[in-house]
Amino acid sequence: MPQLPSLPTYHAVEQFVLSTLCEAERLDPMSTPMFAMPLTRSGQVCGLLFEIQGPRRMRKQAVWTPEENRILFYDTEGKRYLETRLAMGPTVMDLRLHMGQSGRAA
């Protein structure tokens, strides 16, 4: 049985996602821009969409859902190529605090 990663902080999740997205394309995580966009449900942040951009308009994405403790990775064609379950990760409340949202979005 594979060991599940433990990523207790937002920064740990962010670094894991960046290195995983860069790995398949052999990109340098230190020079690859990554953007994070909040995903909302009923006006509240419930996850994040991460995206890297590489040479030749290459884009890869990952979706992190703290409620499910998993990260889904998508290739340049939008096909899921990897799912990572977390042994431990930040909670939805941790994410909302990080994003500056303690309650409902306006």
ROSE-4610 file (N, C-alpha, C; in Angstrom, 1 decimal, always signed):
// ROSE-4610
residu = [M/M/M/P/P/P/Q/Q/Q/L/L/L/P/P/P/S/S/S/L/L/L/P/P/P/T/T/T/Y/Y/Y/H/H/H/A/A/A/V/V/V/E/E/E/Q/Q/Q/F/F/F/V/V/V/L/L/L/S/S/S/T/T/T/L/L/L/C/C/C/E/E/E/A/A/A/E/E/E/R/R/R/L/L/L/D/D/D/P/P/P/M/M/M/S/S/S/T/T/T/P/P/P/M/M/M/F/F/F/A/A/A/M/M/M/P/P/P/L/L/L/T/T/T/R/R/R/S/S/S/G/G/G/Q/Q/Q/V/V/V/C/C/C/G/G/G/L/L/L/L/L/L/F/F/F/E/E/E/I/I/I/Q/Q/Q/G/G/G/P/P/P/R/R/R/R/R/R/M/M/M/R/R/R/K/K/K/Q/Q/Q/A/A/A/V/V/V/W/W/W/T/T/T/P/P/P/E/E/E/E/E/E/N/N/N/R/R/R/I/I/I/L/L/L/F/F/F/Y/Y/Y/D/D/D/T/T/T/E/E/E/G/G/G/K/K/K/R/R/R/Y/Y/Y/L/L/L/E/E/E/T/T/T/R/R/R/L/L/L/A/A/A/M/M/M/G/G/G/P/P/P/T/T/T/V/V/V/M/M/M/D/D/D/L/L/L/R/R/R/L/L/L/H/H/H/M/M/M/G/G/G/Q/Q/Q/S/S/S/G/G/G/R/R/R/A/A/A/A/A/A]
num = [1/1/1/2/2/2/3/3/3/4/4/4/5/5/5/6/6/6/7/7/7/8/8/8/9/9/9/10/10/10/11/11/11/12/12/12/13/13/13/14/14/14/15/15/15/16/16/16/17/17/17/18/18/18/19/19/19/20/20/20/21/21/21/22/22/22/23/23/23/24/24/24/25/25/25/26/26/26/27/27/27/28/28/28/29/29/29/30/30/30/31/31/31/32/32/32/33/33/33/34/34/34/35/35/35/36/36/36/37/37/37/38/38/38/39/39/39/40/40/40/41/41/41/42/42/42/43/43/43/44/44/44/45/45/45/46/46/46/47/47/47/48/48/48/49/49/49/50/50/50/51/51/51/52/52/52/53/53/53/54/54/54/55/55/55/56/56/56/57/57/57/58/58/58/59/59/59/60/60/60/61/61/61/62/62/62/63/63/63/64/64/64/65/65/65/66/66/66/67/67/67/68/68/68/69/69/69/70/70/70/71/71/71/72/72/72/73/73/73/74/74/74/75/75/75/76/76/76/77/77/77/78/78/78/79/79/79/80/80/80/81/81/81/82/82/82/83/83/83/84/84/84/85/85/85/86/86/86/87/87/87/88/88/88/89/89/89/90/90/90/91/91/91/92/92/92/93/93/93/94/94/94/95/95/95/96/96/96/97/97/97/98/98/98/99/99/99/100/100/100/101/101/101/102/102/102/103/103/103/104/104/104/105/105/105/106/106/106]
x = [+0.8/+0.0/+0.9/+0.7/+1.5/+1.3/+2.4/+2.3/+1.7/+0.7/+0.0/+0.9/+1.0/+1.8/+1.1/+1.8/+1.2/+1.7/+0.8/+1.1/+0.3/+0.8/+0.0/-0.3/+0.5/+0.3/-0.1/-0.6/-0.9/+0.4/+1.5/+2.7/+3.2/+3.0/+3.5/+2.6/+1.3/+0.5/+0.9/+1.1/+1.6/+2.9/+3.9/+5.1/+5.0/+4.2/+4.0/+3.3/+2.3/+1.6/+2.6/+3.4/+4.3/+5.3/+5.9/+6.9/+6.3/+5.1/+4.5/+4.1/+3.5/+3.2/+4.4/+5.5/+6.7/+7.5/+7.4/+8.1/+7.9/+6.7/+6.4/+6.9/+6.9/+7.4/+8.9/+9.5/+10.9/+11.2/+10.3/+10.4/+11.1/+11.8/+12.4/+11.3/+11.0/+10.0/+10.4/+11.7/+12.1/+11.9/+11.7/+11.5/+10.2/+9.3/+8.0/+6.9/+6.2/+5.2/+4.0/+3.4/+2.2/+1.2/+0.0/-1.1/-2.1/-2.7/-3.7/-5.0/-6.1/-7.4/-8.4/-9.1/-10.1/-11.2/-11.7/-12.9/-13.9/-15.1/-16.2/-17.4/-18.1/-19.4/-20.3/-21.4/-22.4/-21.7/-20.8/-20.2/-19.0/-18.6/-17.5/-16.4/-15.2/-14.0/-14.0/-13.9/-13.9/-12.7/-11.9/-10.7/-9.9/-8.9/-8.0/-7.7/-7.7/-7.2/-5.8/-4.8/-3.4/-3.2/-2.4/-2.0/-0.6/+0.2/+1.5/+1.5/+2.4/+2.5/+4.0/+4.2/+5.5/+5.8/+6.8/+7.2/+6.1/+6.0/+5.1/+3.6/+3.3/+1.9/+1.4/+2.4/+2.0/+1.4/+0.2/-0.5/-0.8/-0.6/-1.1/-1.7/-2.7/-3.5/-3.6/-3.9/-4.3/-5.4/-6.3/-7.4/-7.2/-7.1/-7.0/-8.3/-8.8/-10.1/-9.8/-9.7/-9.4/-10.4/-11.7/-12.7/-12.5/-12.0/-11.8/-10.3/-9.5/-8.0/-7.4/-7.6/-7.0/-6.7/-5.7/-5.3/-5.4/-6.1/-6.2/-5.4/-4.6/-3.7/-4.1/-4.1/-4.6/-3.4/-3.4/-2.3/-2.7/-1.9/-2.2/-3.5/-4.0/-5.2/-6.4/-6.2/-7.3/-7.7/-6.9/-7.2/-6.5/-7.2/-6.6/-5.6/-4.4/-3.3/-2.8/-3.3/-2.8/-3.8/-4.0/-4.8/-4.0/-3.8/-3.0/-3.9/-4.1/-4.8/-3.8/-4.2/-3.4/-3.7/-2.6/-2.8/-3.3/-2.7/-3.1/-2.9/-3.8/-3.6/-4.4/-4.2/-4.9/-6.5/-7.2/-8.7/-9.2/-10.5/-11.2/-11.1/-11.2/-11.1/-9.7/-8.7/-7.3/-7.2/-7.8/-7.7/-8.4/-9.6/-10.4/-9.6/-9.0/-8.2/-7.0/-6.4/-5.3/-5.7/-6.9/-7.5/-8.1/-8.1/-8.7/-10.2/-10.8/-12.3/-12.7/-13.3/-13.7/-15.1/-15.9/-17.3/-17.7/-18.9/-19.5/-18.8/-18.6/-18.1/-19.3/-18.9/-19.9/-20.5]
y = [-1.2/+0.0/+1.2/+2.2/+3.4/+4.3/+4.9/+5.8/+7.2/+7.7/+8.9/+10.1/+11.1/+12.3/+13.1/+13.6/+14.5/+15.9/+16.8/+18.2/+19.1/+19.4/+20.0/+21.5/+22.2/+23.6/+23.9/+25.1/+25.6/+25.6/+26.1/+26.2/+24.8/+23.8/+22.4/+21.9/+22.2/+21.7/+22.4/+23.7/+24.5/+24.0/+23.7/+23.2/+21.8/+20.9/+19.6/+19.7/+20.5/+20.6/+21.2/+22.2/+22.8/+21.7/+21.0/+20.0/+18.9/+18.4/+17.3/+17.8/+19.0/+19.4/+19.6/+20.1/+20.3/+19.1/+18.1/+16.8/+16.1/+16.0/+15.3/+16.0/+17.3/+18.1/+18.5/+18.0/+18.3/+19.8/+20.5/+22.0/+22.2/+23.3/+23.7/+24.5/+23.9/+24.5/+26.0/+26.2/+27.5/+28.6/+28.2/+29.2/+29.0/+28.2/+28.0/+28.8/+29.7/+30.4/+29.5/+29.7/+28.9/+29.9/+29.7/+30.6/+29.7/+30.3/+29.6/+30.4/+29.8/+30.5/+29.7/+30.5/+29.8/+29.2/+28.1/+27.4/+27.7/+28.0/+28.3/+27.5/+27.2/+26.5/+27.3/+27.7/+28.5/+29.7/+30.3/+31.6/+31.4/+30.2/+30.0/+29.2/+29.6/+28.9/+27.4/+26.5/+25.1/+24.3/+25.0/+24.4/+25.4/+24.9/+25.7/+25.0/+25.8/+25.4/+26.0/+25.1/+25.6/+25.4/+26.3/+26.2/+26.6/+25.8/+26.3/+26.5/+27.4/+27.7/+27.5/+26.8/+26.5/+27.0/+26.5/+26.9/+26.4/+27.1/+26.7/+26.6/+27.6/+27.7/+26.5/+25.7/+24.6/+25.0/+24.3/+24.6/+23.3/+23.1/+22.0/+22.5/+21.7/+22.1/+21.1/+21.5/+20.6/+21.2/+20.4/+20.8/+20.2/+21.1/+20.6/+20.8/+19.7/+19.8/+19.3/+20.3/+20.0/+19.1/+19.2/+18.4/+16.9/+16.6/+15.3/+14.8/+15.7/+15.4/+14.8/+15.4/+14.9/+16.0/+15.7/+16.6/+15.9/+16.5/+15.9/+16.7/+15.9/+16.5/+16.3/+17.4/+17.3/+17.7/+17.0/+17.3/+18.4/+18.7/+19.8/+19.7/+18.5/+18.2/+18.2/+18.5/+18.5/+17.1/+16.1/+14.7/+14.5/+13.9/+13.6/+12.5/+12.8/+11.8/+11.3/+11.9/+11.5/+12.0/+11.2/+11.6/+11.2/+12.2/+12.0/+12.2/+11.2/+11.4/+11.8/+12.6/+13.1/+12.4/+12.0/+11.5/+12.6/+13.8/+15.0/+16.2/+17.1/+18.4/+19.5/+20.7/+21.8/+21.6/+22.2/+22.1/+23.2/+23.1/+24.1/+25.5/+25.4/+26.7/+27.2/+26.4/+26.9/+27.6/+27.0/+27.5/+28.9/+28.9/+30.2/+31.3/+30.9/+31.9/+32.4/+31.5/+31.8/+32.8/+32.5/+33.3/+34.6/+34.8/+36.0/+36.0/+34.8/+34.6/+33.8/+34.5/+33.7/+33.3/+33.9/+33.5/+33.5/+33.9/+33.8/+35.0/+34.7/+35.7/+36.7/+37.9/+38.9/+38.7]
z = [+0.0/+0.0/+0.0/-0.9/-1.0/+0.2/+0.7/+1.8/+1.3/+2.1/+1.8/+2.3/+1.5/+2.0/+3.0/+3.9/+5.0/+4.6/+4.3/+4.0/+4.9/+6.1/+7.1/+6.9/+6.0/+5.8/+4.3/+4.2/+2.8/+2.0/+2.5/+1.8/+1.4/+2.3/+1.9/+0.7/+0.7/-0.4/-1.7/-1.6/-2.7/-3.3/-2.5/-3.0/-3.6/-2.9/-3.5/-4.9/-5.0/-6.3/-7.3/-7.0/-8.0/-8.4/-7.5/-7.9/-8.7/-8.3/-9.1/-10.5/-10.6/-12.0/-12.9/-12.3/-13.1/-13.4/-12.6/-12.7/-14.1/-14.5/-15.7/-17.0/-16.9/-18.0/-17.9/-16.9/-16.6/-16.6/-15.9/-15.7/-14.3/-14.3/-13.0/-12.1/-11.0/-10.1/-9.7/-9.6/-9.2/-10.2/-11.5/-12.6/-13.3/-12.7/-13.4/-12.6/-13.2/-12.5/-12.2/-11.1/-10.7/-10.1/-10.5/-10.0/-9.3/-8.3/-7.5/-7.5/-7.9/-8.0/-7.1/-6.2/-5.3/-6.1/-5.6/-6.1/-5.0/-5.4/-4.4/-4.6/-3.5/-3.5/-2.5/-3.0/-2.2/-1.6/-2.4/-2.0/-1.0/-0.7/+0.2/-0.5/-0.2/-0.7/-0.2/-1.2/-0.9/-1.4/-2.2/-2.8/-3.6/-4.2/-5.1/-6.4/-7.4/-8.8/-8.9/-9.1/-9.3/-10.8/-11.4/-12.8/-13.0/-13.7/-14.1/-15.6/-16.0/-17.4/-17.8/-18.9/-19.3/-20.8/-21.4/-22.7/-23.7/-24.8/-25.9/-25.4/-24.6/-24.1/-23.3/-22.8/-22.0/-20.7/-20.4/-19.1/-18.5/-17.2/-16.5/-15.2/-14.7/-13.6/-12.5/-11.3/-10.2/-9.4/-8.9/-8.0/-6.7/-5.6/-4.3/-3.6/-3.0/-2.2/-0.8/+0.1/+1.5/+2.2/+1.8/+2.4/+2.1/+0.9/+0.5/+0.7/+1.2/+1.4/+0.2/-1.0/-2.2/-3.2/-4.0/-5.1/-6.4/-7.4/-8.7/-9.7/-10.5/-11.4/-12.8/-13.7/-15.0/-16.0/-17.1/-18.1/-19.0/-20.0/-20.9/-21.8/-21.9/-22.6/-21.7/-20.4/-19.4/-18.9/-19.2/-18.7/-17.4/-16.4/-15.1/-15.3/-14.8/-14.9/-13.5/-12.4/-11.1/-10.1/-9.1/-7.9/-6.7/-5.8/-4.6/-3.4/-2.6/-1.3/-0.2/+0.7/+1.7/+3.0/+3.8/+5.1/+6.0/+5.8/+6.6/+5.7/+5.8/+5.1/+5.8/+5.3/+5.9/+5.8/+6.7/+6.6/+5.7/+5.4/+4.6/+5.4/+6.7/+7.5/+7.4/+7.4/+7.2/+5.8/+4.8/+3.5/+3.4/+4.0/+4.0/+4.8/+5.9/+6.6/+5.8/+5.1/+4.2/+3.1/+2.6/+1.5/+2.0/+3.3/+3.9/+3.9/+4.0/+4.0/+5.2/+6.2/+7.4/+7.3/+6.5/+6.4/+4.9/+4.7/+3.3/+2.5/+1.2/+0.3/+0.0/-0.3/-0.6/-2.0]
